[in-house]
Amino acid sequence: MMKSVLLRLAKDSILKNKRLYFPFVLSATGIITLSYIVNSLAHNESLMTTYAGGYVSSFLNMGSFIIYIFALIFLFYTSSFINKKRKSEIGLYNVLGLSKSDLVKMLLIEDLAIYLFVTFSGIVLGIIFEKLAFLIILKFLALEVIFGFDINLVTIFATFIYFGFIFFLLFVSGAFSIVKTDPIKLLKEKDSGEREPKAKWLITIIGLFFMIAGYYIANIEMNQFEALAIFFPAVICVIIGTYLLFTSGSIALLKFLKNRPGFYYKTKHFITISHLMFRMKKNAAGLGSICIMATMILVMTASTTSMWFSMESVTKRLYPKDYLIEVQGVDESQDENIITIIDEAFGALDITPLDMTAFESATIYAR
């Protein structure tokens, strides 16, 4: 009997709060779709067998991990926003007779239903658009189109597991807030005033350290192969630093300005700093997530654009000639004969060399 009541309450709660849940469901579905596409392409066997497919797969693996981190941050932020808006409703259910264990069970049903819906929808959309993304990569690499439609079961399983873990953390966070809070306080939470946020200087210093470390690594002079090895750690440091500085560093900076009477007690400074302090408390995580995503888009767009337009010049620099003929195990007296044989071979193929260079090379092995 109680199970059916909880099921009905969970259903009514989702429908009643659809204006809150709709943006969350939409964003979660989009993140899962993007995650599936990138992860599936990273493990696409057809892509890995193509020229330079291994390098593309490595970059996609790094991108997949970054998307996982972003998904964790963003979904926690949006979920906390929904939970805060629903505190008075949860408190009312508790006052009307539902125990805290019943409320936790109702929350579990809601989170499970949303998790199954968004994960299934995201995977279906990912399967649909994964082939389009694969064709776009082949177009960029100027490779032959590979026909066929593959569904990566390993990626589907990994997507279910990882986002199941995220939704489990969201459920634990929501259940903990229900258990530890008094129902009367939950009822009054919506009408209670905002408390001034506290400055967390330790977290601010850690965020500043990660940010400086990320940019320092990115500015180290090295060749392109070494740069690829440290690119991923630099990105992770910048993401962590950005998030911590937005959530704690912004509050610490505003607190620092507030403690400067000569600066703070001016009309425009007083109102602006006071307003920003409470706004950043609510929206810092969201602004940090938007900043991280915008940075990712700019970096990806700039990298792909520069690679696309510099592809021809790089190819000419690495391969200045159209043909390379290598002859081993002959001495200098045979050079003229070899050139004559090459000329005859070109003549047989009706090819006229325009710029032919002959040179000798040596390979030395040392320990």
C-alpha positions as CSV (number, residue, x, y, z in Angstrom):
1,M,0.0,0.0,0.0
2,M,2.7,2.5,1.0
3,K,4.7,1.6,-2.1
4,S,1.8,2.6,-4.4
5,V,1.4,5.8,-2.5
6,L,5.0,6.7,-2.8
7,L,4.9,5.9,-6.5
8,R,1.9,8.2,-7.0
9,L,3.5,10.9,-4.9
10,A,6.8,10.7,-6.9
11,K,4.9,10.8,-10.2
12,D,2.8,13.8,-9.0
13,S,5.9,15.6,-7.7
14,I,7.7,15.3,-11.0
15,L,4.7,16.5,-13.0
16,K,3.9,19.3,-10.5
17,N,7.5,20.5,-10.7
18,K,7.9,20.0,-14.4
19,R,9.1,23.6,-14.8
20,L,12.1,22.7,-12.6
21,Y,12.7,19.3,-13.9
22,F,12.4,20.1,-17.6
23,P,15.7,22.1,-17.9
24,F,17.5,19.4,-15.8
25,V,16.2,16.6,-18.0
26,L,17.0,18.5,-21.1
27,S,20.6,19.3,-20.0
28,A,21.2,15.8,-18.7
29,T,20.0,14.2,-21.9
30,G,22.3,16.5,-23.9
31,I,25.3,15.8,-21.8
32,I,24.7,12.0,-22.0
33,T,24.3,12.3,-25.8
34,L,27.5,14.2,-26.2
35,S,29.3,11.8,-23.8
36,Y,28.1,8.7,-25.7
37,I,29.1,10.2,-29.1
38,V,32.7,11.1,-28.0
39,N,33.2,7.9,-26.1
40,S,31.8,5.7,-29.0
41,L,34.0,7.5,-31.5
42,A,37.1,7.0,-29.2
43,H,36.5,3.2,-29.4
44,N,35.3,3.1,-33.0
45,E,37.3,0.2,-34.6
46,S,36.7,1.6,-38.1
47,L,38.2,5.0,-37.1
48,M,41.2,3.4,-35.4
49,T,42.2,1.5,-38.5
50,T,42.2,4.7,-40.6
51,Y,45.3,6.8,-41.2
52,A,45.9,9.0,-38.1
53,G,43.0,7.3,-36.4
54,G,45.0,6.4,-33.3
55,Y,45.8,10.1,-32.7
56,V,42.2,11.0,-33.1
57,S,41.1,8.2,-30.8
58,S,43.6,9.5,-28.1
59,F,42.2,13.0,-28.3
60,L,38.6,11.7,-28.1
61,N,39.5,9.7,-25.0
62,M,40.8,12.8,-23.3
63,G,37.7,14.7,-24.4
64,S,35.5,12.0,-23.0
65,F,37.1,12.2,-19.6
66,I,36.7,16.0,-19.6
67,I,33.0,15.7,-20.4
68,Y,32.6,13.3,-17.5
69,I,34.1,15.9,-15.1
70,F,31.9,18.6,-16.6
71,A,28.8,16.4,-16.3
72,L,29.5,15.7,-12.6
73,I,29.9,19.4,-11.8
74,F,26.9,20.6,-13.9
75,L,24.4,17.9,-12.8
76,F,25.3,18.5,-9.2
77,Y,24.7,22.2,-9.6
78,T,21.3,21.8,-11.4
79,S,20.2,19.1,-8.9
80,S,21.0,21.3,-5.9
81,F,18.9,24.1,-7.4
82,I,15.9,21.8,-7.7
83,N,16.3,20.4,-4.2
84,K,16.5,23.8,-2.7
85,K,13.3,24.9,-4.5
86,R,11.5,21.7,-3.3
87,K,12.5,21.9,0.4
88,S,9.1,23.4,1.5
89,E,7.3,20.6,-0.4
90,I,9.4,17.9,1.3
91,G,8.8,19.6,4.7
92,L,5.0,19.6,4.1
93,Y,5.0,15.9,3.3
94,N,6.9,15.2,6.5
95,V,4.4,17.3,8.6
96,L,1.4,15.5,6.9
97,G,2.7,12.1,8.1
98,L,5.3,10.8,5.8
99,S,8.4,9.7,7.7
100,K,11.9,10.7,6.6
101,S,12.5,7.1,5.4
102,D,9.4,7.4,3.2
103,L,10.6,10.7,1.8
104,V,14.0,9.1,1.0
105,K,12.2,6.2,-0.8
106,M,10.1,8.7,-2.7
107,L,13.3,10.6,-3.7
108,L,14.9,7.3,-4.8
109,I,11.9,6.6,-7.1
110,E,12.1,10.1,-8.6
111,D,15.8,9.9,-9.2
112,L,15.6,6.4,-10.6
113,A,12.8,7.3,-13.0
114,I,14.7,10.4,-14.2
115,Y,18.0,8.5,-14.5
116,L,16.5,5.8,-16.7
117,F,14.6,8.3,-18.9
118,V,17.5,10.7,-19.5
119,T,20.1,7.9,-19.9
120,F,18.0,5.9,-22.4
121,S,17.1,9.1,-24.3
122,G,20.7,10.3,-24.4
123,I,22.0,6.9,-25.6
124,V,19.3,6.7,-28.4
125,L,20.2,10.2,-29.6
126,G,23.9,9.4,-29.3
127,I,23.4,6.3,-31.5
128,I,21.5,8.4,-34.1
129,F,24.1,11.2,-34.2
130,E,27.3,9.2,-33.7
131,K,27.4,8.2,-37.4
132,L,27.1,11.8,-38.5
133,A,30.0,12.8,-36.2
134,F,32.0,9.9,-37.6
135,L,31.4,11.0,-41.2
136,I,32.4,14.6,-40.2
137,I,35.7,13.3,-38.8
138,L,36.3,11.3,-42.0
139,K,35.6,14.5,-44.0
140,F,38.2,16.5,-42.0
141,L,40.8,13.7,-42.4
142,A,40.0,13.5,-46.2
143,L,39.4,9.7,-45.8
144,E,37.1,7.4,-47.7
145,V,33.6,7.1,-46.3
146,I,33.0,3.8,-44.5
147,F,29.5,2.5,-44.8
148,G,27.8,0.6,-42.1
149,F,26.1,1.3,-38.7
150,D,27.7,0.0,-35.5
151,I,26.4,0.1,-32.0
152,N,29.1,0.0,-29.3
153,L,27.7,-2.1,-26.5
154,V,30.7,-1.4,-24.3
155,T,30.1,2.4,-24.6
156,I,26.4,1.9,-23.8
157,F,27.3,-0.1,-20.7
158,A,29.9,2.5,-19.6
159,T,27.4,5.3,-20.1
160,F,24.8,3.6,-17.9
161,I,27.4,2.8,-15.2
162,Y,29.0,6.3,-15.0
163,F,25.8,8.3,-15.1
164,G,24.3,5.8,-12.7
165,F,27.1,6.7,-10.3
166,I,26.4,10.4,-10.7
167,F,22.7,10.0,-10.1
168,F,23.5,7.8,-7.1
169,L,25.6,10.7,-5.7
170,L,22.8,13.1,-6.4
171,F,20.4,10.8,-4.5
172,V,22.7,10.5,-1.5
173,S,23.1,14.3,-1.4
174,G,19.3,14.8,-1.5
175,A,18.7,12.0,1.1
176,F,21.3,13.4,3.5
177,S,19.6,16.9,3.3
178,I,16.2,15.3,4.1
179,V,17.5,13.3,7.0
180,K,19.6,16.0,8.7
181,T,17.0,18.8,8.4
182,D,14.0,19.4,10.7
183,P,10.7,19.5,8.8
184,I,9.7,22.8,10.3
185,K,12.9,24.3,9.0
186,L,12.2,22.8,5.6
187,L,8.8,24.5,5.5
188,K,10.4,27.9,6.4
189,E,13.4,27.4,4.2
190,K,11.8,29.1,1.2
191,D,10.8,32.2,3.2
192,S,14.0,32.5,5.2
193,G,16.5,35.2,4.2
194,E,19.8,34.5,2.6
195,R,22.8,34.1,4.9
196,E,26.0,35.9,3.8
197,P,28.4,33.4,2.3
198,K,31.7,32.7,4.1
199,A,35.1,33.1,2.4
200,K,36.9,29.8,2.1
201,W,40.5,31.0,1.7
202,L,42.1,27.5,1.7
203,I,40.0,26.4,-1.3
204,T,40.7,29.7,-3.0
205,I,44.5,29.2,-2.6
206,I,44.1,25.6,-3.9
207,G,42.1,26.8,-6.9
208,L,44.7,29.5,-7.6
209,F,47.5,26.9,-7.4
210,F,45.7,24.7,-10.0
211,M,45.0,27.6,-12.3
212,I,48.7,28.8,-12.2
213,A,49.9,25.2,-12.6
214,G,47.7,24.6,-15.6
215,Y,48.8,27.8,-17.4
216,Y,52.4,27.2,-16.5
217,I,52.3,23.7,-18.0
218,A,50.6,25.0,-21.1
219,N,53.4,27.6,-21.7
220,I,56.3,25.3,-21.3
221,E,58.3,25.2,-24.6
222,M,58.6,21.7,-26.0
223,N,58.1,19.9,-29.3
224,Q,54.6,18.8,-30.5
225,F,54.9,15.2,-29.2
226,E,55.8,16.3,-25.7
227,A,53.0,18.9,-25.8
228,L,50.5,16.2,-26.5
229,A,51.6,14.3,-23.4
230,I,51.1,17.2,-21.0
231,F,48.0,18.7,-22.7
232,F,45.6,16.6,-20.7
233,P,47.1,17.4,-17.2
234,A,47.0,21.1,-18.1
235,V,43.4,20.9,-19.1
236,I,42.4,19.1,-15.8
237,C,44.3,21.7,-13.7
238,V,42.6,24.6,-15.5
239,I,39.1,23.0,-15.1
240,I,39.7,22.4,-11.3
241,G,41.1,25.9,-10.8
242,T,38.3,27.6,-12.7
243,Y,35.6,25.8,-10.7
244,L,37.3,26.5,-7.3
245,L,38.0,30.1,-8.1
246,F,34.4,30.7,-9.2
247,T,32.8,29.0,-6.2
248,S,35.3,30.2,-3.5
249,G,37.7,32.7,-5.1
250,S,34.9,35.1,-6.1
251,I,33.5,35.1,-2.6
252,A,36.9,35.6,-1.1
253,L,37.6,38.5,-3.4
254,L,34.3,40.2,-2.6
255,K,34.9,39.7,1.2
256,F,38.4,41.2,0.8
257,L,36.9,44.3,-0.9
258,K,34.2,44.5,1.8
259,N,36.8,44.6,4.5
260,R,38.3,47.7,2.9
261,P,36.1,50.6,4.4
262,G,37.6,53.2,2.1
263,F,36.5,51.2,-0.9
264,Y,33.4,49.5,0.3
265,Y,31.5,52.4,1.9
266,K,30.8,54.1,-1.4
267,T,27.3,54.0,-2.9
268,K,28.1,52.2,-6.1
269,H,30.6,49.9,-4.5
270,F,28.4,49.1,-1.5
271,I,25.4,48.0,-3.5
272,T,27.4,46.2,-6.2
273,I,29.5,44.1,-3.8
274,S,26.6,43.2,-1.5
275,H,24.5,42.1,-4.5
276,L,27.3,40.2,-6.2
277,M,28.2,38.3,-3.0
278,F,24.7,36.7,-2.7
279,R,24.4,36.2,-6.5
280,M,27.8,34.4,-6.6
281,K,26.7,32.2,-3.7
282,K,23.8,30.9,-5.8
283,N,25.2,30.9,-9.3
284,A,29.0,30.4,-9.0
285,A,28.9,26.7,-9.9
286,G,26.7,27.4,-12.9
287,L,28.9,30.3,-14.1
288,G,32.0,28.1,-13.6
289,S,30.5,25.3,-15.7
290,I,29.5,27.7,-18.4
291,C,33.0,29.2,-18.4
292,I,34.6,25.7,-18.6
293,M,32.3,24.7,-21.5
294,A,32.9,27.9,-23.3
295,T,36.7,27.5,-22.9
296,M,36.4,23.9,-24.2
297,I,34.5,25.1,-27.3
298,L,36.9,27.9,-28.0
299,V,39.9,25.6,-27.7
300,M,38.4,22.9,-29.8
301,T,37.3,25.4,-32.5
302,A,40.7,27.1,-32.6
303,S,42.6,23.9,-32.6
304,T,40.6,22.3,-35.4
305,T,40.5,25.5,-37.5
306,S,44.3,26.0,-37.2
307,M,44.9,22.3,-38.0
308,W,42.5,22.4,-41.0
309,F,44.1,25.5,-42.5
310,S,47.7,24.5,-41.8
311,M,47.3,20.9,-43.0
312,E,48.6,21.6,-46.4
313,S,51.7,23.6,-45.2
314,V,52.5,21.0,-42.6
315,T,52.3,18.3,-45.2
316,K,54.6,20.2,-47.6
317,R,57.1,20.7,-44.8
318,L,57.1,17.1,-43.8
319,Y,56.9,15.7,-47.3
320,P,58.4,18.3,-49.7
321,K,58.6,15.7,-52.6
322,D,55.8,13.6,-54.1
323,Y,57.9,10.5,-54.3
324,L,60.7,9.1,-52.2
325,I,62.9,6.3,-53.6
326,E,65.3,4.7,-51.1
327,V,68.1,2.4,-52.2
328,Q,70.2,0.6,-49.6
329,G,73.5,-1.4,-49.7
330,V,75.1,0.3,-52.7
331,D,78.3,2.3,-53.0
332,E,78.9,5.7,-54.6
333,S,80.0,4.2,-58.0
334,Q,76.5,3.1,-58.6
335,D,74.8,6.5,-58.2
336,E,74.7,7.2,-61.9
337,N,73.3,3.8,-62.7
338,I,70.5,4.2,-60.1
339,I,69.5,7.6,-61.4
340,T,69.4,6.2,-65.0
341,I,67.1,3.3,-63.8
342,I,64.8,5.7,-62.0
343,D,64.6,7.9,-65.1
344,E,63.7,4.9,-67.2
345,A,61.0,3.8,-64.7
346,F,59.5,7.3,-64.8
347,G,59.6,7.2,-68.6
348,A,57.8,3.9,-68.7
349,L,55.1,5.4,-66.6
350,D,54.9,8.5,-68.8
351,I,55.9,10.7,-65.8
352,T,58.2,13.7,-66.2
353,P,60.1,14.6,-62.9
354,L,60.1,18.4,-62.3
355,D,62.4,18.6,-59.3
356,M,64.5,15.6,-58.4
357,T,67.1,15.7,-55.6
358,A,69.6,12.9,-54.9
359,F,71.4,12.7,-51.6
360,E,73.2,10.2,-49.4
361,S,72.3,9.5,-45.8
362,A,73.7,7.5,-42.9
363,T,72.1,6.0,-39.8
364,I,74.3,5.8,-36.7
365,Y,73.2,3.8,-33.6
366,A,74.8,4.7,-30.3
367,R,74.4,3.7,-26.6
